[in-house]
Amino acid sequence: MTHVKDLFNLGGKVALVTGGGRGIGYFSAEGLVEAGANVAICGRDIHGKLDDAVKKLNNIRNNCDCMAIKCDVTIEDDVKQMVRIINEHYGRCDTLINNVGIIDMRPTKSFTVNRWNEIMTTNLTSMFLCCKHVGKMMIKQQSGTIINFSSENGHVGFSIGTTAYATTKIGVIGLTRSLAVEWGMYNIRVNAIVLGHMEEGMMETIKDKDSILYRTMGDQLLNLTPIKRFGNIDDVKGSIVFLSSDASNYISGTKIVVDGGYTINGGI
């Protein structure tokens, strides 16, 4: 029997977080580092936010080995190169966090096919590519865990026009469940985190009561959230560390809903 503190210890583990330069991605990486892991973060440009982020990560604890990798996760050759760099530097990858995503809120009747395809590629194809190529490394290791970020938008309809985004986020669940079955024989676990209304990432301005986002829907969203607050960085970090650790060794193909109870309360 393993002591519970050891179950949550990520010492010696290596993780990759896509879009780790800011927001949800950065705080996911921060939680992993705090739990003992070394983390690679990727983005389209390593200069600026990504460089600053990896410097902060390396300062969290002594002997931390974090790195930034330039990668457009919608381009397969970029993803292949990123995996080569991780393999050469660390020799393994224990956890993949698929965080990259964009949203466009507009009525479906005015949505162009080009914009639809861009959201599909950024939110879903990129996730497939990272799972595919990092998964090959995990299959060789005969171990690994993959965590895909979904959203309540894939489960609850909104009148503000999020059809393309919602379609990708329910697609994430299908990808997650299918890979969990396909790769379970290699001791690879695949799970999804379904985020609600968070104070970081795409909805970060909602924490400001004077912002347009809060004035438009803040009170309404809080009224429909049984836990009367928006999600914060600790809610993200706790979920990420749990699903990355041995504490969740028998959990695969499921979704952890981090939304304060919003979706079970009916949504909008």
KOLLOBA-591589 format. One line per 10 residues: number of its first residue (from 1); their letters; for each residue x, y, z of N, C-alpha, C. Coordinates in steps of 0.02 Angstrom, whole numbers, plus 50000, padded with zeros to 5 digits. Example, Ala and Ser with C-alpha at 12.3 -4.5 7.8 and 13.67 -1.06 7.14 Angstrom:
% KOLLOBA-591589
1	as	50660:49716:50390:50615:49775:50390:50660:49835:50390 ~ 50642:49888:50354:50684:49947:50357:50645:50002:50394
//
This chain:
% KOLLOBA-591589
1	mthvkdlfnl	50042:49940:50000:50000:50000:50000:50044:50062:50000 ~ 50026:50111:49959:50065:50173:49951:50037:50227:49996 ~ 50081:50264:50029:50060:50321:50070:50027:50373:50025 ~ 49975:50405:50050:49937:50452:50009:49980:50510:49984 ~ 50029:50533:50024:50073:50587:50001:50113:50566:49940 ~ 50133:50503:49939:50171:50477:49882:50128:50469:49820 ~ 50064:50456:49830:50018:50450:49773:50014:50514:49733 ~ 50019:50571:49766:50013:50636:49733:50081:50666:49713 ~ 50135:50631:49730:50202:50657:49716:50220:50645:49643 ~ 50238:50698:49607:50256:50693:49537:50332:50698:49526
11	ggkvalvtgg	50370:50688:49579:50443:50690:49573:50469:50641:49522 ~ 50513:50665:49477:50541:50623:49425:50499:50618:49362 ~ 50438:50646:49364:50394:50644:49306:50409:50701:49258 ~ 50392:50691:49194:50400:50742:49142:50331:50755:49111 ~ 50314:50818:49104:50250:50837:49075:50259:50886:49018 ~ 50213:50885:48972:50209:50934:48917:50142:50969:48921 ~ 50144:51035:48920:50082:51075:48921:50081:51119:48859 ~ 50031:51109:48816:50024:51150:48757:49992:51217:48776 ~ 50014:51270:48744:49989:51336:48761:50003:51354:48833 ~ 50064:51338:48856:50081:51347:48926:50109:51414:48945
21	grgigyfsae	50105:51463:48901:50136:51527:48915:50094:51573:48958 ~ 50029:51558:48963:49985:51603:49002:49921:51565:49021 ~ 49882:51598:49064:49815:51573:49079:49813:51503:49108 ~ 49762:51465:49086:49751:51398:49112:49812:51353:49099 ~ 49843:51361:49041:49902:51320:49025:49959:51333:49072 ~ 49973:51396:49086:50029:51412:49131:50015:51385:49201 ~ 49956:51396:49226:49942:51374:49295:49939:51298:49301 ~ 49921:51265:49247:49926:51192:49246:49999:51171:49254 ~ 50043:51204:49216:50115:51189:49220:50141:51205:49290 ~ 50119:51260:49318:50141:51280:49384:50123:51227:49436
31	glveaganva	50061:51202:49433:50040:51150:49479:50082:51087:49473 ~ 50098:51067:49411:50139:51008:49400:50209:51016:49428 ~ 50238:51076:49419:50305:51089:49445:50304:51089:49521 ~ 50253:51119:49551:50247:51121:49624:50241:51050:49653 ~ 50213:51004:49614:50205:50935:49637:50267:50893:49622 ~ 50318:50924:49590:50381:50889:49580:50401:50873:49509 ~ 50357:50886:49460:50372:50868:49391:50416:50920:49357 ~ 50451:50898:49305:50483:50943:49258:50436:50952:49199 ~ 50431:51012:49172:50379:51028:49124:50406:51064:49063 ~ 50386:51041:49005:50398:51077:48942:50333:51112:48923
41	icgrdihgkl	50338:51176:48905:50280:51213:48881:50293:51234:48809 ~ 50241:51235:48769:50251:51252:48699:50204:51308:48678 ~ 50223:51342:48625:50183:51395:48596:50212:51414:48528 ~ 50178:51457:48493:50200:51476:48426:50263:51519:48426 ~ 50275:51554:48481:50333:51598:48485:50363:51592:48555 ~ 50425:51570:48560:50454:51560:48626:50475:51626:48658 ~ 50477:51679:48619:50497:51744:48647:50438:51776:48683 ~ 50453:51816:48734:50399:51850:48769:50367:51806:48822 ~ 50302:51794:48816:50265:51759:48869:50290:51689:48883 ~ 50309:51652:48832:50331:51583:48842:50398:51582:48879
51	ddavkklnni	50444:51626:48858:50509:51631:48892:50500:51652:48965 ~ 50458:51702:48975:50446:51727:49043:50415:51672:49086 ~ 50369:51634:49056:50335:51581:49093:50384:51527:49115 ~ 50428:51506:49071:50474:51452:49088:50525:51475:49141 ~ 50543:51539:49140:50587:51566:49192:50553:51562:49260 ~ 50489:51580:49263:50451:51576:49325:50445:51504:49349 ~ 50434:51458:49303:50428:51388:49321:50493:51361:49351 ~ 50548:51380:49321:50613:51355:49345:50632:51384:49413 ~ 50599:51438:49433:50613:51469:49498:50570:51441:49553 ~ 50524:51397:49537:50478:51371:49587:50513:51327:49638
61	rnncdcmaik	50560:51286:49614:50596:51242:49660:50667:51231:49635 ~ 50710:51209:49679:50780:51195:49661:50783:51136:49613 ~ 50832:51139:49568:50845:51085:49520:50786:51072:49473 ~ 50746:51123:49462:50690:51116:49415:50715:51120:49344 ~ 50690:51077:49300:50714:51075:49231:50654:51083:49184 ~ 50635:51146:49174:50579:51161:49129:50606:51195:49066 ~ 50571:51187:49011:50594:51215:48948:50535:51239:48906 ~ 50549:51287:48862:50500:51313:48814:50518:51287:48744 ~ 50468:51266:48708:50477:51240:48640:50432:51278:48592 ~ 50461:51303:48539:50421:51336:48488:50385:51283:48447
71	cdvtieddvk	50319:51288:48444:50280:51237:48409:50211:51264:48393 ~ 50191:51258:48330:50122:51270:48310:50089:51201:48309 ~ 50046:51188:48359:50019:51120:48367:49968:51102:48313 ~ 49952:51148:48268:49909:51131:48212:49948:51104:48152 ~ 50015:51105:48157:50059:51083:48103:50093:51019:48125 ~ 50082:50964:48089:50107:50899:48111:50183:50897:48115 ~ 50218:50928:48068:50291:50927:48071:50317:50963:48133 ~ 50283:51017:48153:50302:51052:48215:50293:51006:48275 ~ 50238:50970:48277:50224:50925:48333:50276:50869:48336 ~ 50294:50842:48278:50345:50790:48276:50411:50815:48303
81	qmvriinehy	50430:50876:48282:50492:50906:48305:50491:50918:48380 ~ 50434:50941:48406:50427:50952:48478:50438:50887:48516 ~ 50408:50833:48492:50416:50768:48526:50488:50745:48523 ~ 50523:50757:48467:50594:50740:48463:50635:50778:48515 ~ 50620:50842:48523:50656:50883:48572:50645:50857:48643 ~ 50584:50841:48659:50568:50814:48725:50603:50748:48737 ~ 50603:50705:48687:50635:50640:48693:50710:50647:48702 ~ 50741:50693:48665:50813:50704:48670:50831:50735:48738 ~ 50789:50780:48763:50806:50816:48824:50790:50775:48887 ~ 50730:50747:48889:50708:50711:48949:50710:50635:48942
91	grcdtlinnv	50704:50610:48881:50703:50538:48870:50635:50506:48882 ~ 50585:50546:48900:50518:50518:48912:50467:50576:48917 ~ 50403:50558:48917:50350:50606:48932:50296:50568:48968 ~ 50283:50587:49030:50235:50551:49072:50165:50580:49068 ~ 50160:50645:49056:50095:50678:49055:50092:50727:48997 ~ 50037:50725:48960:50023:50774:48908:49960:50812:48928 ~ 49964:50878:48929:49907:50921:48942:49890:50958:48878 ~ 49834:50943:48848:49812:50977:48788:49767:51036:48807 ~ 49795:51096:48801:49762:51156:48825:49744:51206:48770 ~ 49776:51203:48713:49768:51254:48661:49695:51258:48637
101	giidmrptks	49669:51318:48630:49602:51326:48605:49584:51400:48592 ~ 49537:51411:48546:49512:51478:48532:49436:51475:48530 ~ 49405:51533:48538:49332:51538:48535:49312:51596:48492 ~ 49255:51591:48461:49227:51646:48421:49152:51647:48434 ~ 49129:51699:48465:49058:51704:48482:49022:51748:48431 ~ 48985:51715:48388:48944:51751:48339:48888:51705:48315 ~ 48835:51734:48289:48779:51692:48266:48801:51643:48212 ~ 48775:51582:48215:48793:51530:48167:48780:51552:48095 ~ 48727:51589:48084:48708:51610:48016:48760:51655:47983 ~ 48803:51686:48024:48855:51730:47996:48925:51700:48003
111	ftvnrwneim	48928:51636:48022:48992:51603:48031:49017:51579:47963 ~ 49079:51597:47946:49107:51575:47882:49137:51505:47888 ~ 49140:51470:47833:49170:51403:47832:49244:51407:47851 ~ 49278:51459:47828:49349:51467:47844:49360:51474:47920 ~ 49318:51514:47952:49325:51523:48024:49306:51458:48061 ~ 49255:51423:48037:49236:51358:48065:49295:51310:48063 ~ 49327:51306:48004:49383:51260:47995:49442:51280:48039 ~ 49453:51344:48048:49508:51367:48091:49498:51345:48163 ~ 49436:51351:48188:49422:51330:48256:49427:51255:48263 ~ 49403:51218:48213:49410:51145:48216:49483:51124:48218
121	ttnltsmflc	49524:51156:48177:49595:51139:48173:49631:51157:48238 ~ 49618:51216:48264:49652:51239:48324:49631:51199:48386 ~ 49567:51187:48393:49542:51157:48455:49542:51081:48455 ~ 49534:51051:48396:49525:50978:48395:49581:50941:48357 ~ 49597:50965:48296:49650:50932:48258:49716:50936:48294 ~ 49730:50993:48325:49793:51001:48362:49798:50950:48418 ~ 49741:50938:48451:49740:50890:48506:49753:50819:48481 ~ 49722:50803:48424:49734:50738:48393:49808:50729:48376 ~ 49839:50781:48347:49909:50776:48328:49955:50766:48388 ~ 49942:50802:48442:49983:50795:48502:49973:50727:48534
131	ckhvgkmmik	49910:50704:48537:49897:50637:48564:49932:50584:48522 ~ 49927:50591:48457:49957:50541:48412:50032:50534:48423 ~ 50068:50590:48423:50141:50586:48423:50170:50580:48493 ~ 50140:50613:48543:50162:50600:48611:50141:50529:48631 ~ 50084:50508:48607:50060:50441:48622:50108:50387:48598 ~ 50141:50397:48542:50190:50348:48518:50246:50340:48569 ~ 50268:50395:48599:50320:50391:48650:50294:50354:48711 ~ 50232:50368:48731:50202:50335:48789:50192:50260:48777 ~ 50175:50242:48716:50167:50171:48700:50233:50134:48708 ~ 50288:50165:48687:50354:50135:48696:50371:50129:48770
141	qqsgtiinfs	50350:50179:48810:50363:50178:48882:50318:50128:48918 ~ 50261:50112:48885:50209:50071:48917:50179:50107:48978 ~ 50174:50173:48972:50143:50212:49026:50132:50284:49003 ~ 50086:50318:49036:50075:50389:49022:50004:50409:49039 ~ 49995:50474:49046:49928:50501:49057:49918:50562:49013 ~ 49860:50566:48983:49842:50622:48939:49780:50656:48968 ~ 49784:50722:48973:49728:50762:48999:49708:50813:48946 ~ 49646:50809:48923:49620:50854:48871:49571:50903:48901 ~ 49581:50967:48889:49534:51017:48914:49473:51021:48868 ~ 49415:51010:48899:49351:51021:48865:49319:51083:48898
151	senghvgfsi	49254:51090:48888:49219:51148:48916:49146:51132:48926 ~ 49115:51167:48972:49043:51160:48982:49005:51177:48918 ~ 49036:51216:48873:49004:51233:48810:48989:51172:48767 ~ 49023:51117:48780:49008:51056:48745:48949:51017:48774 ~ 48922:51042:48830:48869:51007:48865:48807:51050:48875 ~ 48815:51115:48873:48759:51161:48885:48756:51212:48828 ~ 48697:51222:48801:48690:51271:48746:48691:51342:48771 ~ 48718:51387:48731:48719:51458:48747:48688:51497:48688 ~ 48653:51549:48703:48619:51588:48651:48665:51639:48618 ~ 48727:51646:48643:48772:51698:48618:48810:51677:48556
161	gttayattki	48802:51615:48534:48833:51594:48471:48901:51563:48480 ~ 48904:51501:48507:48968:51466:48516:48966:51398:48482 ~ 48930:51393:48426:48919:51328:48395:48984:51293:48377 ~ 49030:51327:48344:49093:51296:48322:49134:51274:48383 ~ 49140:51319:48431:49179:51303:48492:49148:51244:48529 ~ 49082:51245:48537:49048:51191:48573:49057:51124:48537 ~ 49056:51126:48471:49065:51065:48432:49134:51034:48444 ~ 49185:51076:48448:49252:51050:48461:49257:51022:48532 ~ 49223:51054:48579:49230:51034:48649:49194:50969:48664 ~ 49140:50954:48629:49109:50888:48637:49150:50837:48598
171	gvigltrsla	49183:50859:48543:49229:50815:48507:49288:50793:48550 ~ 49310:50837:48595:49364:50820:48641:49344:50759:48684 ~ 49282:50757:48704:49259:50701:48746:49261:50636:48706 ~ 49240:50638:48643:49243:50579:48601:49314:50555:48590 ~ 49360:50601:48577:49430:50585:48569:49457:50553:48633 ~ 49441:50583:48689:49465:50559:48754:49442:50488:48768 ~ 49378:50475:48759:49351:50409:48775:49377:50355:48727 ~ 49383:50373:48664:49408:50325:48615:49480:50305:48629 ~ 49522:50356:48642:49593:50341:48656:49601:50302:48721 ~ 49559:50316:48770:49563:50280:48833:49554:50205:48823
181	vewgmynirv	49508:50187:48778:49496:50117:48763:49552:50088:48720 ~ 49573:50126:48669:49623:50102:48621:49691:50092:48654 ~ 49709:50138:48700:49776:50138:48728:49780:50111:48800 ~ 49724:50089:48827:49726:50062:48894:49774:50004:48901 ~ 49781:49963:48849:49825:49905:48851:49899:49924:48859 ~ 49915:49988:48846:49983:50012:48854:49993:50049:48920 ~ 49944:50043:48964:49946:50078:49028:49947:50154:49019 ~ 49911:50177:48968:49902:50248:48956:49831:50267:48975 ~ 49826:50316:49020:49761:50340:49041:49745:50406:49005 ~ 49683:50413:48983:49662:50474:48947:49598:50500:48979
191	naivlghmee	49600:50561:49003:49542:50592:49035:49533:50664:49011 ~ 49475:50691:49026:49460:50760:49007:49441:50800:49068 ~ 49459:50864:49067:49435:50911:49118:49386:50958:49084 ~ 49325:50960:49109:49273:51004:49081:49271:51067:49125 ~ 49295:51121:49098:49298:51183:49137:49233:51223:49132 ~ 49216:51254:49187:49160:51301:49189:49185:51372:49179 ~ 49156:51418:49215:49173:51489:49208:49233:51505:49252 ~ 49289:51514:49220:49352:51523:49256:49376:51595:49255 ~ 49412:51613:49307:49440:51681:49310:49506:51687:49273 ~ 49527:51636:49238:49586:51637:49197:49567:51612:49127
201	gmmetikdkd	49611:51625:49079:49598:51601:49011:49550:51646:48974 ~ 49505:51615:48935:49462:51652:48890:49414:51700:48925 ~ 49397:51684:48988:49348:51725:49025:49381:51765:49081 ~ 49445:51778:49075:49481:51808:49132:49454:51876:49152 ~ 49424:51913:49106:49399:51980:49123:49337:51977:49167 ~ 49307:51917:49175:49246:51912:49214:49258:51923:49288 ~ 49321:51920:49310:49335:51933:49381:49332:52008:49397 ~ 49328:52049:49345:49321:52121:49354:49247:52139:49345 ~ 49214:52161:49399:49143:52175:49396:49126:52234:49351 ~ 49176:52273:49333:49164:52329:49288:49175:52310:49214
211	silyrtmgdq	49196:52249:49201:49210:52227:49132:49144:52216:49094 ~ 49149:52221:49028:49090:52209:48986:49064:52138:48996 ~ 49110:52090:49001:49090:52020:49009:49050:52010:49073 ~ 49074:52039:49129:49038:52031:49191:48971:52067:49189 ~ 48970:52129:49162:48907:52166:49160:48856:52132:49116 ~ 48880:52096:49064:48835:52062:49018:48805:51999:49047 ~ 48846:51960:49082:48821:51895:49105:48846:51872:49173 ~ 48887:51911:49207:48917:51889:49269:48868:51868:49322 ~ 48820:51911:49339:48772:51895:49391:48729:51836:49371 ~ 48710:51832:49307:48669:51777:49284:48705:51710:49291
221	llnltpikrf	48769:51709:49274:48808:51647:49280:48816:51626:49353 ~ 48829:51674:49396:48837:51659:49467:48772:51633:49497 ~ 48716:51661:49475:48651:51638:49501:48637:51566:49483 ~ 48666:51542:49428:48656:51473:49405:48712:51426:49428 ~ 48759:51453:49467:48814:51412:49493:48803:51398:49566 ~ 48789:51336:49585:48775:51320:49655:48831:51343:49703 ~ 48894:51333:49684:48949:51361:49722:48959:51432:49697 ~ 48940:51481:49735:48930:51549:49711:48995:51587:49698 ~ 49034:51561:49653:49095:51597:49632:49117:51568:49565 ~ 49163:51603:49533:49194:51578:49473:49255:51536:49491
231	gniddvkgsi	49276:51492:49445:49333:51449:49458:49398:51489:49460 ~ 49446:51464:49498:49510:51499:49503:49568:51451:49487 ~ 49628:51477:49492:49686:51438:49471:49697:51376:49515 ~ 49679:51380:49579:49688:51322:49622:49642:51265:49602 ~ 49583:51282:49577:49537:51230:49553:49566:51193:49494 ~ 49601:51229:49451:49633:51198:49393:49692:51156:49414 ~ 49736:51185:49456:49797:51150:49476:49781:51085:49513 ~ 49732:51087:49557:49715:51027:49595:49692:50970:49550 ~ 49651:50987:49500:49625:50937:49454:49680:50908:49410 ~ 49725:50951:49387:49780:50929:49344:49827:50882:49382
241	vflssdasny	49846:50901:49442:49892:50860:49481:49860:50793:49497 ~ 49797:50793:49515:49762:50730:49531:49763:50682:49471 ~ 49744:50707:49412:49740:50663:49354:49809:50644:49327 ~ 49860:50682:49345:49928:50666:49324:49962:50617:49371 ~ 49935:50608:49429:49970:50571:49482:49945:50499:49488 ~ 49981:50461:49528:49962:50391:49542:49897:50387:49582 ~ 49875:50443:49609:49812:50444:49646:49753:50428:49600 ~ 49762:50437:49536:49708:50425:49487:49725:50366:49441 ~ 49766:50320:49465:49792:50266:49423:49738:50221:49392 ~ 49679:50220:49422:49626:50176:49397:49569:50216:49366
251	isgtkivvdg	49585:50278:49347:49535:50322:49316:49556:50336:49244 ~ 49513:50317:49197:49528:50330:49126:49463:50333:49087 ~ 49463:50375:49036:49405:50381:48992:49348:50421:49022 ~ 49362:50459:49073:49309:50497:49106:49321:50572:49099 ~ 49274:50611:49125:49282:50683:49125:49271:50709:49196 ~ 49316:50752:49217:49310:50785:49282:49281:50854:49268 ~ 49222:50867:49294:49187:50930:49281:49204:50980:49336 ~ 49238:51034:49317:49261:51084:49365:49222:51149:49349 ~ 49161:51151:49375:49116:51207:49356:49073:51233:49412 ~ 49088:51212:49475:49048:51237:49531:48976:51213:49530
261	gytinggi	48961:51163:49490:48893:51136:49485:48850:51168:49432 ~ 48880:51211:49390:48841:51248:49341:48802:51203:49293 ~ 48835:51153:49265:48802:51114:49213:48744:51071:49241 ~ 48750:51049:49303:48695:51009:49331:48636:51052:49352 ~ 48647:51118:49353:48594:51164:49372:48556:51189:49311 ~ 48570:51162:49252:48531:51178:49193:48563:51227:49146 ~ 48610:51267:49169:48642:51314:49124:48593:51367:49100 ~ 48610:51396:49042:48569:51450:49015:48516:51421:48968
//
